[in-house]
């Protein structure tokens, strides 16, 4: 190890000492691990690849209990410090579920009004965090054209589908025409948002689209 490497390691060790990593799901100190030991054993892991009008969607976790709390804290209270853990979980799931089935990674965008209000696009940040593990860059493929009511405020699947219909348009279709895309979102509930985004992407020339979320609601 050369001098620069030694100094970098020393700086990292000092940061770990004074600012220890905390588990995103329970808040316990997790030392150098992304998750504490208990959450690594007890989180509601999702082993399924769900199918629907959107095609296929995988997720590392089910949307319940500590997972729900952590995702809401990220989405609505700006706890972006947990992104490295979220991205690593999603990268692991994508590699397992969709290995060699996509050429580029993209996301479901929020509207400009929502972006201005919230300050960040949660799906874009999840996408970027995921791409860090693969040393690649996210590909922007979609733009949201109107600020429709939040999907979280609608319970009926038909209402959710109508709410997002026509809300997205492709960005530079030539950049992804013929490509197989991995589409990132935060939560799979009814799949209405993913369904509409997949439709727009395929209509614009994407060869195939598979979907990945951080969490999904269990089917009843």
C-alpha positions as CSV (number, residue, x, y, z in Angstrom):
1,X,0.0,0.0,0.0
2,X,1.5,3.4,-1.0
3,X,1.4,6.6,1.0
4,X,-1.8,7.9,-0.8
5,X,-3.6,4.7,-0.2
6,X,-2.6,4.7,3.4
7,X,-3.8,8.3,3.9
8,X,-7.1,7.5,2.2
9,X,-7.7,4.5,4.4
10,X,-6.8,6.5,7.5
11,X,-9.3,9.2,6.5
12,X,-12.0,6.6,5.9
13,X,-11.3,4.9,9.2
14,X,-11.6,8.3,11.0
15,X,-14.9,9.0,9.2
16,X,-16.2,5.6,10.2
17,X,-15.2,6.3,13.8
18,X,-16.7,9.7,14.2
19,X,-19.7,9.2,11.8
20,X,-20.5,5.5,12.0
21,X,-22.8,4.0,9.4
22,X,-26.4,3.4,10.5
23,X,-28.7,0.8,9.1
24,X,-31.4,2.5,6.9
25,X,-34.2,0.3,8.2
26,X,-33.7,0.3,12.0
27,X,-31.1,3.1,12.8
28,X,-28.7,0.8,14.6
29,X,-25.0,1.3,14.0
30,X,-24.0,-1.2,11.3
31,X,-20.3,-0.6,11.3
32,X,-19.0,-0.9,7.7
33,X,-22.0,-3.0,6.5
34,X,-24.9,-1.6,4.6
35,X,-27.3,-3.3,6.9
36,X,-27.2,-4.3,10.5
37,X,-27.1,-8.0,11.2
38,X,-30.6,-8.2,12.4
39,X,-32.2,-6.5,9.4
40,X,-30.0,-8.6,7.1
41,X,-31.8,-11.6,8.6
42,X,-35.3,-10.3,9.1
43,X,-36.2,-7.8,6.3
44,X,-39.1,-9.0,4.2
45,X,-37.1,-10.2,1.2
46,X,-38.9,-10.5,-2.1
47,X,-37.9,-13.5,-4.2
48,X,-40.6,-13.2,-6.9
49,X,-40.6,-11.6,-10.4
50,X,-44.1,-10.3,-10.8
51,X,-45.8,-10.2,-14.1
52,X,-48.5,-7.8,-15.3
53,X,-49.4,-5.3,-18.1
54,X,-46.0,-3.8,-17.5
55,X,-44.3,-7.1,-18.3
56,X,-41.9,-8.3,-15.5
57,X,-40.9,-6.5,-12.3
58,X,-38.5,-7.6,-9.6
59,X,-37.7,-6.0,-6.2
60,X,-35.4,-6.9,-3.4
61,X,-38.0,-6.1,-0.7
62,X,-41.7,-6.1,0.1
63,X,-43.2,-2.8,1.0
64,X,-44.1,-3.2,4.7
65,X,-43.0,-2.3,8.2
66,X,-39.4,-1.0,8.4
67,X,-39.0,-1.0,4.6
68,X,-42.1,1.2,4.2
69,X,-40.8,3.6,6.9
70,X,-37.3,3.8,5.3
71,X,-38.7,4.4,1.8
72,X,-41.1,7.1,3.0
73,X,-38.3,8.8,4.9
74,X,-36.2,8.8,1.7
75,X,-39.0,9.9,-0.6
76,X,-40.7,12.6,1.6
77,X,-38.1,13.6,4.1
78,X,-35.0,13.6,1.9
79,X,-33.0,10.9,3.7
80,X,-30.7,10.4,0.8
81,X,-27.8,9.0,2.9
82,X,-29.4,5.5,2.6
83,X,-29.1,5.5,-1.2
84,X,-25.9,3.4,-1.3
85,X,-27.7,0.6,0.5
86,X,-30.8,0.9,-1.6
87,X,-28.8,0.9,-4.8
88,X,-26.8,-2.2,-3.7
89,X,-29.9,-4.2,-2.9
90,X,-31.4,-3.3,-6.3
91,X,-28.3,-4.1,-8.2
92,X,-28.1,-7.5,-6.6
93,X,-31.7,-8.2,-7.5
94,X,-31.4,-7.0,-11.1
95,X,-28.3,-9.1,-11.6
96,X,-30.2,-12.2,-10.3
97,X,-33.5,-11.6,-12.0
98,X,-32.5,-10.0,-15.3
99,X,-28.9,-10.9,-16.0
100,X,-28.0,-10.2,-19.7
101,X,-31.5,-8.9,-20.4
102,X,-30.9,-5.2,-20.6
103,X,-28.5,-2.8,-22.3
104,X,-29.2,0.4,-20.5
105,X,-30.8,1.6,-17.2
106,X,-33.5,4.3,-17.0
107,X,-36.1,5.6,-14.6
108,X,-39.7,6.8,-14.3
109,X,-39.4,10.6,-14.0
110,X,-41.4,13.0,-11.8
111,X,-42.9,16.2,-13.2
112,X,-41.0,19.5,-13.1
113,X,-43.5,20.8,-10.5
114,X,-43.0,17.8,-8.3
115,X,-39.2,18.0,-8.8
116,X,-39.2,21.7,-7.8
117,X,-41.3,21.0,-4.7
118,X,-39.4,17.9,-3.5
119,X,-36.0,18.9,-4.6
120,X,-35.1,15.6,-6.2
121,X,-36.4,12.8,-8.3
122,X,-36.4,9.7,-6.1
123,X,-36.5,7.2,-9.0
124,X,-33.6,8.9,-10.8
125,X,-31.6,8.9,-7.6
126,X,-32.3,5.2,-7.1
127,X,-31.3,4.6,-10.7
128,X,-28.0,6.5,-10.3
129,X,-27.2,4.7,-7.1
130,X,-27.8,1.4,-8.8
131,X,-25.6,2.3,-11.7
132,X,-22.7,3.2,-9.4
133,X,-22.3,-0.5,-8.7
134,X,-22.0,-1.2,-12.4
135,X,-19.8,1.8,-13.3
136,X,-22.3,3.0,-15.8
137,X,-24.5,6.0,-16.4
138,X,-28.4,6.1,-16.3
139,X,-30.0,6.9,-19.7
140,X,-32.7,9.5,-19.7
141,X,-35.6,8.2,-21.9
142,X,-38.8,9.7,-20.5
143,X,-40.2,13.1,-19.6
144,X,-43.3,13.7,-17.5
145,X,-45.5,16.1,-19.4
146,X,-48.1,17.0,-16.7
147,X,-48.3,17.1,-12.9
148,X,-51.0,14.6,-12.2
149,X,-52.3,13.9,-8.7
150,X,-50.0,11.5,-6.7
151,X,-50.7,7.8,-7.3
152,X,-50.4,7.2,-3.5
153,X,-53.7,9.1,-3.1
154,X,-55.6,6.7,-5.4
155,X,-56.6,3.2,-4.3
156,X,-58.5,2.0,-7.3
157,X,-56.4,0.3,-10.0
158,X,-58.5,1.8,-12.8
159,X,-58.1,5.3,-11.3
160,X,-54.4,4.9,-11.1
161,X,-54.2,3.8,-14.7
162,X,-56.3,6.7,-15.9
163,X,-54.2,9.1,-13.8
164,X,-51.0,8.4,-15.6
165,X,-52.4,7.8,-19.1
166,X,-50.6,10.2,-21.5
167,X,-48.5,11.7,-18.7
168,X,-45.1,10.6,-20.3
169,X,-43.3,11.3,-23.5
170,X,-40.1,9.9,-24.9
171,X,-36.8,11.9,-24.8
172,X,-34.6,11.4,-27.9
173,X,-36.0,8.0,-29.0
174,X,-33.0,7.5,-31.3
175,X,-30.8,7.1,-28.2
176,X,-32.7,4.0,-27.0
177,X,-34.3,2.6,-30.2
178,X,-33.5,-1.1,-30.4
179,X,-32.1,-1.2,-26.8
180,X,-33.3,-3.4,-24.0
181,X,-34.1,-1.3,-21.0
182,X,-34.2,-1.8,-17.2
183,X,-36.8,0.7,-15.9
184,X,-36.4,1.8,-12.3
185,X,-39.1,3.0,-10.0
186,X,-39.4,3.2,-6.2
187,X,-42.5,1.1,-5.4
188,X,-44.6,-1.4,-7.3
189,X,-48.3,-1.1,-6.2
190,X,-50.7,-1.7,-9.0
191,X,-48.1,-1.2,-11.7
192,X,-50.0,1.6,-13.4
193,X,-47.0,3.9,-13.7
194,X,-44.7,1.2,-14.9
195,X,-47.3,0.0,-17.4
196,X,-47.6,3.5,-19.0
197,X,-43.9,4.1,-19.1
198,X,-43.2,0.7,-20.7
199,X,-45.9,1.4,-23.3
200,X,-44.4,4.7,-24.2
201,X,-40.9,3.3,-24.4
202,X,-41.9,0.4,-26.6
203,X,-43.9,2.6,-28.8
204,X,-40.8,4.8,-29.2
205,X,-38.7,1.9,-30.3
206,X,-37.3,0.1,-27.2
207,X,-36.7,-3.5,-28.1
208,X,-37.8,-4.7,-24.6
209,X,-38.3,-3.3,-21.1
210,X,-38.0,-5.1,-17.7
211,X,-38.8,-3.3,-14.5
212,X,-37.1,-3.0,-11.1
213,X,-38.3,-1.3,-7.9
214,X,-36.8,-1.0,-4.4
215,X,-40.0,-2.6,-3.0
216,X,-43.3,-4.0,-4.0
217,X,-46.7,-4.5,-2.3
218,X,-47.6,-8.1,-1.6
219,X,-50.4,-9.4,-3.7
220,X,-53.5,-10.3,-1.7
